[in-house]
Amino acid sequence: MTNLILNENAANLPQELIDLLQRCIDQTLKMEEFPFVGEVSLSITDNEGIRNINREQRQIDKETDVLSFPMLTVEDGTLIVEDEDINDDCVFLGDIVISLPKAQSQANEFGHSLERELGFLTVHSMLHLLGYDHENSPDEELEMFQKQEAVLHSLGLVR
């Protein structure tokens, strides 16, 4: 099971949603055969909060649905875990920040549940933390999106 660090807003989510996000993270790591216990920081914010983070960290002054801040490096498509990254067989993978209002808006727009949208955003972000980046190439985008759907399908989070 992944160690999940929740900010105050995430900790205030209903326990069922926290459990769902935990399952999404765990299933992503399982399907990617990540050999360590992962640790992930999850923050829930509003549209203005994620806009501020996006502006400060990425110099993009607009709201978005999710941001990922990986801690590990990737070389030639391979996630690199150094000895100093491992603490008691646990590896801190990075931070996930989700805008709850944006997730709700997108769930409504796409005609599916908030649970499915939050699951999608969490799995998408986890794949970024594991070194995938859909902006690198069309092939990597296809691979990442296929992996997302496989994880979501395995959890019953279908459209």
C-alpha positions as CSV (number, residue, x, y, z in Angstrom):
1,M,0.0,0.0,0.0
2,T,1.2,3.5,-0.9
3,N,1.9,6.0,1.8
4,L,-0.5,8.9,1.0
5,I,0.3,12.3,2.4
6,L,-2.9,14.5,2.3
7,N,-3.1,18.2,2.6
8,E,-5.9,19.7,4.8
9,N,-8.4,19.9,1.9
10,A,-7.7,16.3,0.8
11,A,-8.0,15.1,4.3
12,N,-11.4,16.6,4.4
13,L,-12.7,14.6,1.5
14,P,-15.2,11.9,2.3
15,Q,-13.4,8.8,3.3
16,E,-14.8,6.9,0.3
17,L,-13.1,9.3,-2.1
18,I,-9.8,9.1,-0.2
19,D,-10.0,5.3,-0.4
20,L,-10.7,5.5,-4.1
21,L,-7.7,7.7,-4.7
22,Q,-5.6,5.4,-2.6
23,R,-6.7,2.4,-4.8
24,C,-6.0,4.4,-8.0
25,I,-2.4,5.1,-6.8
26,D,-1.9,1.5,-5.6
27,Q,-3.2,0.0,-8.7
28,T,-1.1,2.2,-10.9
29,L,2.0,1.2,-9.0
30,K,1.0,-2.5,-9.2
31,M,0.3,-2.4,-12.9
32,E,3.6,-0.6,-13.5
33,E,5.3,-3.2,-11.3
34,F,6.9,-0.5,-9.2
35,P,9.2,-2.5,-6.8
36,F,9.1,-0.2,-3.8
37,V,6.5,1.2,-1.5
38,G,5.6,4.5,-3.0
39,E,4.9,7.7,-1.2
40,V,2.8,10.4,-2.8
41,S,1.6,13.8,-1.6
42,L,-1.9,14.7,-2.6
43,S,-3.3,18.2,-2.5
44,I,-6.8,19.2,-3.2
45,T,-7.4,22.9,-4.1
46,D,-9.8,25.2,-5.9
47,N,-9.4,26.7,-9.4
48,E,-7.6,29.8,-8.1
49,G,-5.2,27.7,-6.0
50,I,-4.2,25.5,-8.9
51,R,-3.9,28.6,-11.1
52,N,-1.5,30.1,-8.6
53,I,0.6,27.0,-8.4
54,N,0.6,26.6,-12.2
55,R,1.7,30.2,-12.6
56,E,4.5,29.9,-9.9
57,Q,5.8,26.5,-10.9
58,R,5.2,26.4,-14.7
59,Q,4.8,30.1,-15.7
60,I,1.4,29.3,-17.1
61,D,-1.2,31.7,-15.8
62,K,-4.4,29.6,-16.1
63,E,-6.3,27.1,-14.1
64,T,-6.0,23.4,-14.9
65,D,-7.4,20.1,-13.6
66,V,-4.3,18.4,-12.2
67,L,-0.6,19.1,-11.7
68,S,2.1,16.6,-11.2
69,F,5.5,17.3,-9.7
70,P,7.7,14.2,-10.0
71,M,10.7,13.7,-7.7
72,L,12.6,11.1,-9.7
73,T,14.4,11.5,-12.9
74,V,13.8,9.7,-16.2
75,E,16.7,8.8,-18.6
76,D,15.9,7.4,-22.0
77,G,12.4,6.5,-20.9
78,T,13.5,4.7,-17.8
79,L,12.6,5.9,-14.3
80,I,15.8,6.1,-12.2
81,V,15.6,5.2,-8.5
82,E,18.9,6.0,-6.8
83,D,19.9,4.6,-3.4
84,E,19.3,8.0,-1.8
85,D,15.7,8.0,-3.1
86,I,15.0,4.9,-1.0
87,N,14.1,5.3,2.7
88,D,13.0,2.0,4.5
89,D,12.1,0.5,1.1
90,C,9.9,3.5,0.5
91,V,10.4,6.0,-2.4
92,F,8.8,9.5,-2.5
93,L,7.4,9.8,-6.0
94,G,6.2,13.4,-5.9
95,D,3.2,15.6,-5.6
96,I,-0.3,15.6,-7.1
97,V,-2.4,18.7,-7.0
98,I,-6.1,18.4,-8.1
99,S,-8.6,21.2,-8.5
100,L,-11.8,19.8,-7.1
101,P,-14.1,22.4,-8.8
102,K,-12.4,21.7,-12.2
103,A,-12.8,17.9,-11.7
104,Q,-16.5,18.4,-10.9
105,S,-17.0,20.6,-13.9
106,Q,-15.2,18.1,-16.2
107,A,-17.2,15.2,-14.7
108,N,-20.4,17.1,-15.6
109,E,-19.1,18.0,-19.1
110,F,-18.1,14.4,-19.9
111,G,-21.2,12.9,-18.4
112,H,-19.6,10.7,-15.8
113,S,-19.2,10.6,-12.0
114,L,-16.9,12.8,-9.9
115,E,-15.3,9.5,-8.7
116,R,-14.4,8.5,-12.3
117,E,-12.9,12.0,-13.0
118,L,-10.9,12.1,-9.8
119,G,-9.7,8.5,-10.5
120,F,-8.7,9.5,-14.1
121,L,-6.8,12.6,-12.8
122,T,-5.0,10.6,-10.1
123,V,-4.0,7.8,-12.5
124,H,-2.9,10.3,-15.1
125,S,-0.8,12.2,-12.5
126,M,0.7,8.9,-11.2
127,L,1.9,8.0,-14.6
128,H,3.6,11.4,-14.8
129,L,5.2,10.7,-11.5
130,L,6.5,7.4,-12.9
131,G,8.1,9.1,-15.9
132,Y,5.5,9.1,-18.6
133,D,4.8,12.4,-20.5
134,H,2.2,12.6,-23.2
135,E,3.8,15.7,-24.5
136,N,7.0,14.0,-25.5
137,S,5.6,12.1,-28.6
138,P,2.4,10.7,-30.1
139,D,3.7,7.2,-29.3
140,E,4.2,8.0,-25.6
141,E,0.9,9.8,-25.5
142,L,-0.8,6.7,-26.8
143,E,1.0,4.4,-24.4
144,M,0.2,6.6,-21.4
145,F,-3.5,6.9,-22.4
146,Q,-3.7,3.1,-22.9
147,K,-2.2,2.5,-19.4
148,Q,-4.6,5.0,-17.9
149,E,-7.6,3.2,-19.3
150,A,-6.2,-0.2,-18.2
151,V,-5.8,1.0,-14.6
152,L,-9.2,2.7,-14.6
153,H,-10.9,-0.3,-16.2
154,S,-9.3,-2.7,-13.6
155,L,-10.9,-0.5,-10.9
156,G,-14.3,-0.4,-12.6
157,L,-14.0,3.3,-13.3
158,V,-15.4,3.3,-16.8
159,R,-17.3,6.0,-18.6
